[in-house]
Amino acid sequence: MLDIATAYNKYSFLGNEFLTWLWFMVETGQDITQAIESRDPVSLDIGNSLVLENSLGDKAREKITIKGDQAGLEEGTTALKKGAKVTEINLICKLGPEEEYHFTLKGDSFNITGLKTPAAAGDGSDDEIEGRIIEKALLLFRITQVIDTLFFTFLKQRTDDDWKHKGFDPMRTWIYND
Amino acid sequence: MGFLSATQSISRYHILDTFDTEPMEQVRNGLIQHAIPKMENEYEEISAGWTPFESPYLPDFNKFSFVFGSYFLFSLRIDKKTIPAKLVHKQMAIEIEKKKADSGRDFISKNEKSEIKETIMDVLMHKMPSIPNVYDVLWDYDAKTLFLLTTQKAANEFFETIFFKSFQLKPVRLFPYTLVETKSAFSSAQKDRILTLTPLHFSR
């Protein structure tokens, strides 16, 4: 493996491109279940925040933050046209008919913040604490597995021979609304 | 309890290597050996160590479990003394005036000021109680995956140091590159291809 600090900086763009791809997938109504070949239905929605960054050369960066439950994302696509990538995205992920997760994912670190999982069952008594812990752990591992599967699906597409035709061109068409 | 609260923040780790024998015992020993001391050290600015998830302020791993199903769950507690700058300024002003009055001079030297500050910091550090911060750790040993329930950089650094000291296993932060290297099913050729990618440019 490469030196961790070097690798973090060198490949952080892959995380940001992944988040940009996720936004594209949601906005263009792509079938997430099919994309990740999941047995159970998986759907994604953009939540209440989106952050984009654009490198302006040297060390200068332009940062665009869009927040709000009904916020328009037009500024985001304008920023994409100027070369920005999504660096942080708030997502709502539904797994199966009942499980709903809300969280914010950062592209460079893959840190997850503000994660709300479905409520673990139980009345909060000490007798039930072990059951609640195990259930909560399963929920946390389940959502991170979905994130990882999405990321690996993106990377598989990104390295496929037909990426330009099936990935890059449709994303560019979406960005420019051609 | 952070782990069971309504929202969580998570930084993720891959754990390199495994124990040769009896993981549960090795984890228990590491937790006990590096548990946070029950009694606060009055002169230490920062103190950190493990504590049971169910008992963050009474670190007793003989009484409280760290095994829940197939997971290990425990907490990292970092106790830190923070001396407010305004309090130091106030004490400095009082002590400087006192020194001037005692010596009959209108000024005091830079060295004398440094000495006064050092003494004040010692006294305040001794008096000031530590503020505890508790971060839960969820470890799926078989999957070599661990979640630290915080994304604070300082807590991550403490965690990485104390985890290695306790278990002699290296925690590797999971981010795009390390995810590909440690958690993906990509072949070597696919990994090589991923690692030669360059950033996309959508602008025209």
HADDOCK unambig.tbl for C-alpha pairs under 7 A between the chains (distance, minus, plus):
assign (segid A and resid 7 and name CA) (segid B and resid 177 and name CA) 6.28 0.50 0.50
assign (segid A and resid 8 and name CA) (segid B and resid 177 and name CA) 6.70 0.50 0.50
assign (segid A and resid 11 and name CA) (segid B and resid 176 and name CA) 6.58 0.50 0.50
assign (segid A and resid 11 and name CA) (segid B and resid 177 and name CA) 6.02 0.50 0.50
assign (segid A and resid 12 and name CA) (segid B and resid 176 and name CA) 6.49 0.50 0.50
assign (segid A and resid 13 and name CA) (segid B and resid 199 and name CA) 6.30 0.50 0.50
assign (segid A and resid 14 and name CA) (segid B and resid 176 and name CA) 6.54 0.50 0.50
assign (segid A and resid 15 and name CA) (segid B and resid 176 and name CA) 5.74 0.50 0.50
assign (segid A and resid 81 and name CA) (segid B and resid 202 and name CA) 6.68 0.50 0.50
assign (segid A and resid 81 and name CA) (segid B and resid 203 and name CA) 5.19 0.50 0.50
assign (segid A and resid 82 and name CA) (segid B and resid 203 and name CA) 5.80 0.50 0.50
assign (segid A and resid 83 and name CA) (segid B and resid 201 and name CA) 6.44 0.50 0.50
assign (segid A and resid 83 and name CA) (segid B and resid 202 and name CA) 6.18 0.50 0.50
assign (segid A and resid 83 and name CA) (segid B and resid 203 and name CA) 5.26 0.50 0.50
assign (segid A and resid 108 and name CA) (segid B and resid 175 and name CA) 6.67 0.50 0.50
assign (segid A and resid 109 and name CA) (segid B and resid 175 and name CA) 4.90 0.50 0.50
assign (segid A and resid 110 and name CA) (segid B and resid 175 and name CA) 5.26 0.50 0.50
assign (segid A and resid 111 and name CA) (segid B and resid 10 and name CA) 5.99 0.50 0.50
assign (segid A and resid 111 and name CA) (segid B and resid 11 and name CA) 5.14 0.50 0.50
assign (segid A and resid 111 and name CA) (segid B and resid 151 and name CA) 6.63 0.50 0.50
assign (segid A and resid 112 and name CA) (segid B and resid 9 and name CA) 5.51 0.50 0.50
assign (segid A and resid 112 and name CA) (segid B and resid 10 and name CA) 5.10 0.50 0.50
assign (segid A and resid 112 and name CA) (segid B and resid 11 and name CA) 6.65 0.50 0.50
assign (segid A and resid 113 and name CA) (segid B and resid 8 and name CA) 6.31 0.50 0.50
assign (segid A and resid 113 and name CA) (segid B and resid 9 and name CA) 4.07 0.50 0.50
assign (segid A and resid 113 and name CA) (segid B and resid 10 and name CA) 6.28 0.50 0.50
assign (segid A and resid 114 and name CA) (segid B and resid 7 and name CA) 5.39 0.50 0.50
assign (segid A and resid 114 and name CA) (segid B and resid 8 and name CA) 5.55 0.50 0.50
assign (segid A and resid 114 and name CA) (segid B and resid 9 and name CA) 5.72 0.50 0.50
assign (segid A and resid 115 and name CA) (segid B and resid 7 and name CA) 5.04 0.50 0.50
assign (segid A and resid 115 and name CA) (segid B and resid 8 and name CA) 4.95 0.50 0.50
assign (segid A and resid 115 and name CA) (segid B and resid 9 and name CA) 6.23 0.50 0.50
assign (segid A and resid 116 and name CA) (segid B and resid 6 and name CA) 6.14 0.50 0.50
assign (segid A and resid 116 and name CA) (segid B and resid 7 and name CA) 4.81 0.50 0.50
assign (segid A and resid 116 and name CA) (segid B and resid 8 and name CA) 6.82 0.50 0.50
assign (segid A and resid 130 and name CA) (segid B and resid 68 and name CA) 6.01 0.50 0.50
assign (segid A and resid 134 and name CA) (segid B and resid 68 and name CA) 6.49 0.50 0.50
assign (segid A and resid 134 and name CA) (segid B and resid 69 and name CA) 6.38 0.50 0.50
assign (segid A and resid 159 and name CA) (segid B and resid 193 and name CA) 6.63 0.50 0.50
assign (segid A and resid 159 and name CA) (segid B and resid 194 and name CA) 6.45 0.50 0.50
assign (segid A and resid 172 and name CA) (segid B and resid 202 and name CA) 6.00 0.50 0.50
